[in-house]
């Protein structure tokens, strides 16, 4: 199993003791699509999967979820969360083994999520008053952050008139930094244009493509490494950071292939180790 660079109290202390300047972002990859991101004035977490929930759920099934990377921290150890984002309801993004404990440990934290999955979040024991829902294609402000909720297409671009888009990405503008976290998505018609108008400095994109679909054709699709590089380059991203690999043996890819594609395309990129701090600056 892949061991995190930092874990537990040491990781939390590193996050607490890091103080980025304006125009900087400190980023810790926490596995799969999960990150802690800290700017000059704010700390937020996104798409955390820090438990063994899925490994336990799929034990002794035809589709075991065997962990590849050890969790660097558990939800109940995170006492410093201010804001948390969840892009959609899948457990490796909205984790019943992480978020209830995290929100208990970080008593002031609030969760930003698609309106379409609010009832699901409540069913996990999350308090309605701590949820901030968005339909997608919306812009709103929380604390120092301007947030643009961007529809994602996890195989299909689903939409409901009452609740909006169940799969989202987030463009976040804060302290002179513009970030885009895709959640899970393919590159659909119009996504490039939506992102280009925000001129993101940092884009976090999945690279696992169709990995795992031969074993389980019900697995939803993401963009692959080439598509991630192409999208980052098309929107002028300052750096692209890959996600959605090295978590489950049945659904992963070699991140080294992504790195070669980005290098060949002249697209700046950063491959993070789990628990490692990366400091981006203009």
C-alpha positions as CSV (number, residue, x, y, z in Angstrom):
1,X,0.0,0.0,0.0
2,X,1.2,3.5,-0.9
3,X,2.2,5.4,2.3
4,X,1.3,9.1,2.7
5,X,4.2,11.6,3.0
6,X,2.5,13.1,6.1
7,X,-0.3,11.8,8.2
8,X,-2.5,12.5,11.2
9,X,-1.4,15.2,13.6
10,X,1.7,16.0,11.6
11,X,-0.3,16.6,8.5
12,X,-2.9,18.7,10.4
13,X,-0.1,20.8,12.0
14,X,1.5,21.3,8.6
15,X,-1.8,22.7,7.3
16,X,-2.3,24.9,10.3
17,X,1.2,26.2,10.3
18,X,1.3,27.0,6.6
19,X,0.4,30.7,5.8
20,X,0.3,31.4,2.1
21,X,0.6,35.0,0.9
22,X,-1.9,36.7,-1.4
23,X,-1.6,35.1,-4.9
24,X,-0.5,31.8,-3.4
25,X,-2.3,28.5,-2.7
26,X,-1.0,25.6,-0.5
27,X,-2.4,22.3,-1.7
28,X,-2.4,18.9,0.0
29,X,-3.6,15.9,-2.0
30,X,-5.5,13.6,0.4
31,X,-6.1,10.7,-2.0
32,X,-8.5,10.1,-4.9
33,X,-10.1,13.5,-5.7
34,X,-9.7,15.0,-2.2
35,X,-7.6,18.0,-1.3
36,X,-7.0,20.5,1.5
37,X,-6.5,24.0,-0.1
38,X,-5.3,27.0,1.9
39,X,-4.9,30.6,0.6
40,X,-4.0,33.8,2.4
41,X,-7.4,34.1,4.2
42,X,-9.2,30.7,4.0
43,X,-8.9,26.9,4.3
44,X,-11.2,24.5,2.5
45,X,-11.5,20.8,1.8
46,X,-13.0,19.2,-1.2
47,X,-14.2,15.7,-2.2
48,X,-12.7,13.8,0.8
49,X,-12.6,10.0,0.9
50,X,-10.7,9.2,4.1
51,X,-12.4,6.1,5.4
52,X,-12.6,2.4,4.5
53,X,-16.3,2.7,3.7
54,X,-16.2,1.4,0.2
55,X,-13.7,-1.3,0.9
56,X,-16.0,-2.7,3.6
57,X,-19.1,-2.2,1.5
58,X,-17.8,-4.2,-1.5
59,X,-16.0,-7.0,0.5
60,X,-16.8,-10.4,-1.0
61,X,-18.4,-8.9,-4.1
62,X,-17.4,-9.3,-7.7
63,X,-16.2,-5.7,-7.6
64,X,-13.9,-5.3,-4.5
65,X,-12.7,-1.8,-3.8
66,X,-9.2,-2.6,-2.7
67,X,-7.4,0.5,-1.3
68,X,-4.0,1.4,-2.9
69,X,-3.2,4.5,-0.9
70,X,-3.4,4.6,2.9
71,X,-5.6,7.4,4.2
72,X,-3.4,10.2,5.5
73,X,-6.0,11.4,8.0
74,X,-9.5,10.5,9.2
75,X,-12.5,12.8,9.2
76,X,-12.7,13.0,13.0
77,X,-9.1,14.2,13.1
78,X,-9.8,17.3,11.0
79,X,-10.5,20.0,13.5
80,X,-9.6,23.0,11.4
81,X,-12.2,22.8,8.5
82,X,-14.0,26.0,7.7
83,X,-15.6,25.1,4.4
84,X,-16.0,21.7,2.7
85,X,-17.1,21.0,-0.9
86,X,-18.6,17.8,-2.2
87,X,-19.1,17.6,-6.0
88,X,-21.6,14.7,-6.1
89,X,-23.1,11.9,-4.0
90,X,-20.7,9.0,-4.8
91,X,-19.0,7.8,-1.6
92,X,-15.5,8.6,-2.8
93,X,-16.6,12.3,-2.9
94,X,-19.3,12.5,-0.3
95,X,-18.2,9.9,2.2
96,X,-20.4,8.7,5.0
97,X,-17.2,7.5,6.7
98,X,-15.6,10.9,6.6
99,X,-18.0,13.9,6.6
100,X,-20.2,13.2,9.7
101,X,-17.0,12.8,11.9
102,X,-15.4,15.9,10.2
103,X,-18.4,18.1,10.8
104,X,-18.5,17.0,14.4
105,X,-14.8,17.7,14.9
106,X,-14.9,21.0,13.0
107,X,-18.1,22.4,14.6
108,X,-18.2,25.6,12.5
109,X,-17.6,24.0,9.1
110,X,-20.2,24.1,6.4
111,X,-20.6,21.8,3.4
112,X,-21.2,23.2,-0.2
113,X,-22.9,20.6,-2.4
114,X,-25.3,20.1,-5.2
115,X,-28.9,20.8,-4.3
116,X,-29.9,17.5,-5.9
117,X,-28.1,15.5,-3.2
118,X,-29.1,17.5,-0.1
119,X,-31.6,14.7,1.0
120,X,-28.9,12.1,0.6
121,X,-26.5,14.2,2.7
122,X,-29.1,14.5,5.4
123,X,-29.7,10.7,5.3
124,X,-26.0,10.4,6.3
125,X,-26.6,12.4,9.5
126,X,-25.5,15.8,8.3
127,X,-27.5,18.7,9.7
128,X,-29.5,20.7,7.1
129,X,-28.4,24.0,8.6
130,X,-24.8,23.2,7.8
131,X,-25.4,22.6,4.1
132,X,-25.1,25.2,1.4
133,X,-26.7,23.9,-1.8
134,X,-26.2,25.1,-5.3
135,X,-28.1,24.1,-8.5
136,X,-25.2,24.5,-10.8
137,X,-24.5,27.4,-13.2
138,X,-24.7,29.7,-10.2
139,X,-22.3,32.2,-8.7
140,X,-22.3,33.0,-5.0
141,X,-20.1,34.2,-2.2
142,X,-19.2,32.5,1.0
143,X,-16.7,34.1,3.3
144,X,-13.9,35.4,1.1
145,X,-14.6,33.0,-1.7
146,X,-16.5,33.7,-4.9
147,X,-17.8,30.3,-6.1
148,X,-19.0,29.4,-9.5
149,X,-20.8,26.0,-9.6
150,X,-20.0,24.3,-13.0
151,X,-22.1,21.4,-14.3
152,X,-20.2,18.2,-14.6
153,X,-21.1,15.2,-16.8
154,X,-20.3,11.9,-15.1
155,X,-21.1,10.0,-18.3
156,X,-24.2,12.2,-18.9
157,X,-25.0,15.8,-18.3
158,X,-27.9,15.2,-16.0
159,X,-30.4,17.9,-15.1
160,X,-33.6,18.3,-13.1
161,X,-35.8,21.4,-13.3
162,X,-36.4,21.4,-9.6
163,X,-32.9,20.6,-8.2
164,X,-30.5,21.4,-11.0
165,X,-27.3,19.3,-11.8
166,X,-26.4,16.4,-9.5
167,X,-22.8,16.4,-10.6
168,X,-20.8,19.6,-10.2
169,X,-17.4,21.1,-10.4
170,X,-16.4,24.4,-8.7
171,X,-14.5,27.4,-9.9
172,X,-13.3,29.2,-6.8
173,X,-11.8,32.7,-6.7
174,X,-10.1,33.8,-3.5
175,X,-7.1,35.9,-2.5
176,X,-5.9,36.4,-6.1
177,X,-6.1,32.7,-7.0
178,X,-8.5,31.1,-9.4
179,X,-9.0,27.3,-9.0
180,X,-11.2,24.8,-10.8
181,X,-12.0,21.4,-9.3
182,X,-13.9,19.2,-11.7
183,X,-15.3,16.6,-9.5
184,X,-15.9,13.7,-11.9
185,X,-16.6,14.6,-15.5
186,X,-16.0,13.9,-19.1
187,X,-15.2,16.7,-21.5
188,X,-18.7,17.7,-22.8
189,X,-19.6,20.3,-25.3
190,X,-19.4,23.7,-23.7
191,X,-17.2,22.8,-20.7
192,X,-14.1,24.4,-22.3
193,X,-16.0,27.6,-22.9
194,X,-17.4,27.7,-19.4
195,X,-14.0,27.3,-17.9
196,X,-12.1,29.7,-20.2
197,X,-14.2,32.6,-19.1
198,X,-12.9,32.2,-15.5
199,X,-9.2,31.9,-16.6
200,X,-8.3,29.3,-14.0
201,X,-4.7,29.3,-12.6
202,X,-5.0,25.8,-11.2
203,X,-7.2,23.0,-12.6
204,X,-7.8,19.7,-10.8
205,X,-8.9,17.1,-13.4
206,X,-9.6,13.3,-13.3
207,X,-7.4,11.1,-15.5
208,X,-8.8,7.6,-15.1
209,X,-11.0,7.7,-18.2
210,X,-12.6,4.3,-18.8
211,X,-10.4,2.4,-16.3
212,X,-12.3,-0.4,-14.7
213,X,-15.2,-0.5,-17.1
214,X,-14.2,-3.9,-18.4
215,X,-14.8,-5.3,-15.0
216,X,-17.9,-3.3,-14.3
217,X,-19.7,-1.5,-17.2
218,X,-21.8,0.5,-14.8
219,X,-18.8,2.5,-13.7
220,X,-19.4,6.2,-14.7
221,X,-16.9,7.7,-17.1
222,X,-14.3,10.5,-16.6
223,X,-12.0,12.2,-18.9
224,X,-8.7,10.4,-19.6
225,X,-5.1,11.8,-19.2
226,X,-4.9,13.1,-22.8
227,X,-8.3,14.8,-22.5
228,X,-7.2,16.4,-19.1
229,X,-4.0,17.8,-20.7
230,X,-5.9,19.1,-23.7
231,X,-8.5,20.8,-21.6
232,X,-6.0,22.4,-19.3
233,X,-4.0,23.7,-22.2
234,X,-7.2,25.0,-24.0
235,X,-8.3,27.1,-21.0
236,X,-4.8,28.4,-20.4
237,X,-4.3,26.8,-16.9
238,X,-1.2,27.8,-15.1
239,X,-0.9,24.2,-13.8
240,X,-3.0,21.0,-14.0
241,X,-3.1,18.6,-11.1
242,X,-4.4,15.1,-11.8
243,X,-6.8,13.2,-9.5
244,X,-8.8,10.0,-9.4
245,X,-6.0,7.4,-9.5
246,X,-4.1,5.3,-7.0
247,X,-7.1,4.7,-4.8
248,X,-8.8,1.5,-6.0
249,X,-7.0,-1.3,-7.8
250,X,-10.0,-1.9,-10.2
251,X,-10.2,1.8,-11.3
252,X,-6.8,3.5,-11.6
253,X,-4.2,4.5,-14.2
254,X,-0.5,5.1,-14.3
255,X,-0.1,8.8,-13.4
256,X,3.3,8.7,-15.1
257,X,1.5,8.4,-18.5
258,X,-0.3,11.7,-17.7
259,X,3.0,13.4,-16.8
260,X,4.6,12.4,-20.1
261,X,1.6,13.7,-22.0
262,X,1.6,17.0,-20.2
263,X,5.3,17.4,-20.6
264,X,5.1,16.7,-24.4
265,X,2.3,19.2,-24.7
266,X,4.2,21.9,-22.9
267,X,1.4,22.1,-20.3
268,X,2.7,22.9,-16.7
269,X,1.6,20.1,-14.3
270,X,2.2,18.9,-10.8
271,X,1.8,15.3,-9.6
272,X,1.4,15.2,-5.9
273,X,2.2,12.5,-3.4
274,X,-0.5,11.8,-0.8
275,X,-0.1,14.1,2.2
276,X,2.5,16.3,0.4
277,X,2.3,20.0,0.5
278,X,2.6,21.9,-2.8
279,X,2.8,25.7,-2.8
280,X,1.6,27.4,-6.0
281,X,2.3,31.1,-6.7
282,X,1.7,33.5,-9.5
